[in-house]
C-alpha cells in the first residue's frame, strides 16, 4: 500500500502566510517512515549468551574494570565513556598508548554487520577481544584476564553461573599467568608463555577468552538509543498526532528534506539506525596519521582472524559466517573505505570521522558541501560538492541534532554492584 | 518564542491519505513486479489450476539475453527485493520455451550513479530443471541498481540485464 497524499503544514501560531513552513511530499513522508522507529537489535546466532541477563551483568563489570589492562589503568570505558556518549571526545583514541583512529561510539553497536572503522571484526563479541590484547590499547593477554576472573570471587561466581567451569587456571605450569599468541614476535614473553602450553590447553583458553567477549557483547547489546525528536515526529506522522509532529521544528524539517534529497546523505545513512552498515571512500581528508588503507586491510585481517564468524568459536558452528565472509568480494572497495557510522546521538559524539578530522557537525556538513581539502577522488561518485546555502547547512545540522535521545538508565552507565545477579 | 502547545495549536495537519503502509526497515523494498501483477498471479494460483510457466507468470521479470539466445525469468524468493538484507533469487532460463539446465550463472549488481556495486559474489545453485537459486544477494543501498545475469554454457557466454530503483 502507498500513501495517496499526506501534507503537513507547520504554521507558527499566528504566523503569516509566508511563514507557512515545510511541506513534505508523499515520497518524503514515505522515507521518513522508513527511518523510524529503531527496531530491537537483530539476534546474534554466533553468541549463545547474547540475550542472557547474567552474561550482560558480567560483561558490564568487565567493561568498566581497569584491571583488564596491563598497567591497570585502562578499561573499555576509557575510550567508550558513557559520560561522553560511549566515545572519548578525543580526535584520536588513547589507551595505554596513542592510537591512529578515533574511538567509535557504542550506540547501537549491536546492529552492526562489521566492527571498527575498517571492519576487521564481524561480530560484537569478537570486536571486544581485539583491544584487550592490543599493546596500545589494554596491553593485556587472554591468560591474564582469565586469571583475573578465576582469582576474583565475584567474577568466578558470575562466570560459573553463565559459562560453567573455567579451565584449571590454578595450575600455572599449564596456564601461565600471562600469555597470548604473538606470531609476529616469537620471542615476546607472551608468545613464549603461550607456546609452552599444550594445544588442548590453548584451545580451552581460546574458548574462555571468546566467552569474555561474549559477556561484554551481551552488555553492549543494551546500549540502544531511545526515542529522539525525529522519532516522535515520525510517530506523529504515522498516527496523525499534531502534538507529536511538532517535535521537529521547521529548521530540522527542512534539514530532513535536505538529508534525503539534495544532500544525498540518506544513501549511506539509511534505515532506522542511519547507516547502510557498509564502507565508503568519501574522500575524507587525510589526517595526522597519513594514508590509511581502511577496509582493504581490515578485510584481510578479518578473513585471517580465528575469532571471526565462521571460526570455531562462533556458537552457530560458523553457519552464519560462511556466507557472510565466503561471498565477499576480495577487492570490492576503493582505496580508503571506512564504515558508515550510525547518526543516532551524533550530536553527542564529536569529533567526527575515522581520525576525528572534524570538530563539529557544522564542519562535517561544510566538508560534504564543498569537499574542501578532500582526498583524491575515489570510487564513490555520489560525493560531489552540493552547493548549500548557509541556512541549508544550519538546517542539516538541526536535523542531525534531532536524532538525539534522552539517554540510558543510570544503571547501564556505571559498573554494576556485583558481576553476578543477586538472587 | 512559541511554546510547543502554541505551535501544536497552530499546526495544521492535512493528512489525508488513501492508505498507509506498514513501515520499518524490513519494509524497504522494491516491488518485483508491480503489485497488480502479483494480485493477478494470486488469482491464477487456485489449486485446481495448473501452475503458470515462469515464462507466463507475471511475478517474474522477463529478460531477453543480449545475444538473443535465452530468456531469463527472475524474482525474489520473498516476493520483494529487500534493501540491505540478504536474499535469494529464483531464476529460470529458457531457450525458446525449453528450460535450460546446466548453465553457469553469475549475478552482478551495479549502481551506475554511485560508481560501485554489490559487495558480494552471490552463489548460484543449479536445480537441474532449468531453474537456479541465487543465494547471498545483498543490495545494500537505496538507488538505481543494474542487475546482470552472466550465462555461460560450454564456452559460449551471454548476458541478460535489468535495471530498477530500490
Contacts between the chains, C-beta under 8 A, distances in Angstrom:
chain1	res1	chain2	res2	distance
A	1	B	19	4.4
A	1	B	20	6.6
A	1	B	21	4.1
A	2	B	19	7.0
A	2	B	21	6.1
A	3	B	17	5.0
A	3	B	18	7.4
A	3	B	19	7.2
A	3	B	20	6.3
A	3	B	21	7.5
A	4	B	16	7.9
A	4	B	17	5.4
A	4	B	18	3.3
A	4	B	19	6.7
A	5	B	16	6.0
A	5	B	17	6.1
A	5	B	18	7.4
A	6	B	15	4.9
A	6	B	16	7.1
A	6	B	17	5.2
A	7	B	14	4.9
A	7	B	15	6.9
A	7	B	16	7.8
A	8	B	11	7.9
A	8	B	13	6.1
A	8	B	14	7.4
A	8	B	15	7.0
A	9	B	11	7.6
A	9	B	12	4.7
A	9	B	13	7.8
A	9	B	14	6.2
A	10	B	7	7.6
A	10	B	11	5.5
A	11	B	10	4.9
A	11	B	11	6.4
A	11	B	12	6.0
A	12	B	2	5.8
A	12	B	7	6.5
A	12	B	10	5.9
A	13	B	2	5.3
A	13	B	6	4.2
A	13	B	7	6.0
A	13	B	9	5.9
A	13	B	10	3.5
A	14	B	10	6.8
A	15	B	10	6.6
A	30	B	21	8.0
A	33	B	21	8.0
A	33	B	23	4.0
A	34	B	23	6.3
A	34	B	24	7.5
A	34	B	25	7.0
A	34	B	27	7.0
A	34	B	28	5.3
A	37	B	24	7.5
A	39	B	24	6.1
A	39	B	25	6.3
A	39	B	26	7.7
A	237	B	15	7.8
A	238	B	20	7.5
A	238	B	23	6.9
A	240	B	13	6.0
A	240	B	15	5.1
A	242	B	8	5.4
A	242	B	11	4.9
A	242	B	13	4.8
A	243	B	4	7.6
A	243	B	5	7.8
A	243	B	8	4.7
A	245	B	11	6.3
A	245	B	13	6.3
A	246	B	4	5.9
A	246	B	7	4.7
A	246	B	8	5.1
A	246	B	11	5.5
A	266	B	142	7.0
A	267	B	114	7.3
A	267	B	141	5.7
A	267	B	142	6.2
A	267	B	143	6.1
A	268	B	141	7.3
A	270	B	28	8.0
A	270	B	83	7.5
A	270	B	84	7.0
A	270	B	141	6.9
A	270	B	142	5.8
A	271	B	25	4.7
A	271	B	28	7.1
A	271	B	83	8.0
A	271	B	84	6.6
A	272	B	24	7.2
A	272	B	25	5.3
A	276	B	84	5.9
A	276	B	140	5.3
A	276	B	141	5.5
A	277	B	84	6.9
A	277	B	140	7.2
A	278	B	119	6.4
A	278	B	140	5.1
A	278	B	141	7.7
A	323	B	86	7.3
A	323	B	123	7.6
A	323	B	135	7.2
A	323	B	136	5.0
A	327	B	120	4.3
A	327	B	121	5.6
A	327	B	122	6.5
A	327	B	123	6.4
A	327	B	136	4.3
A	328	B	119	6.6
A	328	B	120	6.0
A	328	B	121	7.8
A	329	B	118	8.0
A	329	B	119	5.9
A	329	B	120	6.4
A	329	B	121	5.8
A	332	B	116	7.6
A	332	B	119	4.4
A	332	B	120	7.8
A	333	B	116	7.9
A	333	B	119	7.6
A	334	B	116	7.6
A	379	B	115	4.9
A	379	B	116	5.4
A	380	B	114	6.6
A	380	B	115	6.2
A	380	B	116	6.9
A	381	B	113	6.3
A	381	B	114	5.6
A	381	B	115	3.7
A	382	B	113	6.8
A	382	B	114	5.5
A	382	B	115	7.9
